[in-house]
Amino acid sequence: MSIDSISRAPVRILLSTLAVLCAFSAIALILSLPFNETVQVEFFSSALREARANETVSVHGTSYRVSLGAVSNDRGHVTETAGVAALRLAYEKTAARNNPLLALPDIDMEVFRDAVASLRSTASQLSARQTRTNQIFSVQHFLYPADFLEELANLEETRRDFLASGSDVDAKRYRLDLLSAIDTFENNRVTFENAFGRAVPSDTPSYGTLKSIISRDDFVSTLNRLGSDAQKVKKVAQSRTACFQGRLYACRPTEIILPELPASPVSPVSAEALSHAERTREIFVQAGDRFISSQFFLLTKSACAPIRPGTAPLFALRDNGDDALPSPLFVGDILFIESAPYAQLPFY
């Protein structure tokens, strides 16, 4: 090694060190950029405006209105720091409303919890019929994912609390309950799979149903897919949490936008089909039925109503009285059925 090469070695080391420091500085700058309040305001405002979101949120006990990305409150001036917190929380609330994970919207939670309790009772009754100790324990604890279903109920109730209050406290509870539900699902899945592996030998033959043939391998493969799907949901939940904390690289604004419903093509209804429907409805009226209006409602297609030439899948709303909701009645056609084969039924 020459003296000249030795003298250049410290220079190369210095340059390499500077390059590494520059790289780390660039990475730090990229990671810190999403936490810049101005950048966050622009991002979350735009996303909420695109989603046409209007939410009321509460940050540290102070209420804010977020309308189409604009933040306001009763005090008048909103600081940029407070505005960012309100926008992030409004974004999180909109996600919980428009595109929640593992949600049970429109479900009566009391009825749901009663159903879970019935599952536990059924498992106890079935386990009492077993003769071996390991079978008794497996049926009692692993047959149904009751723990997960209870966590799911807790999660949905927390989601509804968050939507009602819009508070950062309920938002945090909702995030934690979501991860807890996913972990409980995976725990129930693994324990069931282990119990299934012990109870069903690998050489168990396949069995058939009216629709398909089920094998042990297919069953295990399905359990594995459920586990894989649960991990995907967990990654989405973790990514959303990072987004809600201001890490914009983890955000997917399209997740809070309600999907557009495709418009079905509407076929014109012939005068013959309308006339046929009017005559059919009049027959129902003469039989004692009442209708809430003279309007007809057209289905674009029907799987159950036979459509003959000159008819259409037209329905009218029948009046079921003051204490009942109106019900759709098919009036597009009349189908005559021979009553003789059904003479034993009271209806005929």
Order of alpha helices (4+ residues) and beta strands (2+ residues): alpha-alpha-beta-beta-beta-alpha-alpha-alpha-alpha-alpha-beta-beta-alpha-alpha-beta-beta-beta
